[in-house]
């Protein structure tokens, strides 16, 4: 089999055949690999189908949030970014800052 045929077969597996595999017939690493590939394929499809939401927070050890930021990204080719408005309510005690 040439390289083009191998790539074509693999692409066919990822687009169609991976969904026909019966998970109960797999064990160990193969089962984990097929499950992981399915998750990646669904996530990739939804990422390009919809918008990607990115949200990040930073917290102190006690769980107090000191930073948060959010962004909604439109996938290529309409690449734009919408910044989310985030409020910050920082209260520092002078004897706590080192």
N, C-alpha and C positions, 0 to 999 in steps of 0.2 A: 504494500500500500504506500502511495506517495504522500508527501506532507499535506498537500491540498485535500486529498481524500480523508486524511486523519482529522484535519481541522473541520471539514464539512461534517464528518460523523460526530465529532465532539459537539459542534454547534447544534446538530439535530438532537443529541442527547439532552443538552441544556434547555432547549426550547420545547421539546415534546416528551421524549422518553423518560426524563427524570420524574415526571408526574405519573408515569405508569408503573414505576417500581413499587412493589408491595413492601412496605417497611417491616412487616412481621417476618418476612423471609430474609432480612438482613440482620447481621450481628456485629458487634464490636465497632472497629474503625470504619467499615463500609457504611454501617447504619448512621454513624455520627457524621460522616462525610456527606452522604445524601441529604440528611436533615439540614446540615449547615448550608449546603449549596441551595436548597430550596428556600431557606430564609434569606440568603443573599440575593437570589433572583427576585423574590417578592419585594424586598426592600429597594432594590435597584429600579424595578419597574415602577413602584409607587413614587420613588424620588423623582423620576423624570415625568411621571404622569401628573403629579401634584406639585405643590410647593414644598420646599424643605424648611422646616422650622428649627432654628438653632436657639437654644436658651442655656445660659450658663450662670451659675451662682458661685460665690465664694463665702465661706462661713468660718467663724471662729471655732475653736475647739468645743465651746459650749453650745454650738448650733446657731448662734446669732449670725444672721446674714449681714455681711458688710458690703457686698457688691452683687449686682445682678444685671444681666444684659440679655436682650433678645433680638432676634433678627428673622425676618421671613425672606427667603431667597427664592427667586424664580429661576428654574433651571435654564440652561442654554437652549435656544438662541435668544430668548427675551430676558437676558441676564440683567436684573435690576435688584436692588436691595431696599427694603423698607425697614427703617429702624423703629424699634418699639420704644415707647416712652416708659421709662423706669424711674420710680421715685427712690430716693436714698434718704434714709433717716439715720445718719451717723451721730452717735453720742459717745464721745471719748471722755474718760476720766483721766485727769493728768497724772495721777499716781499709778495708773495701769499701763501706760505707754512706756515701752522700754526701747 
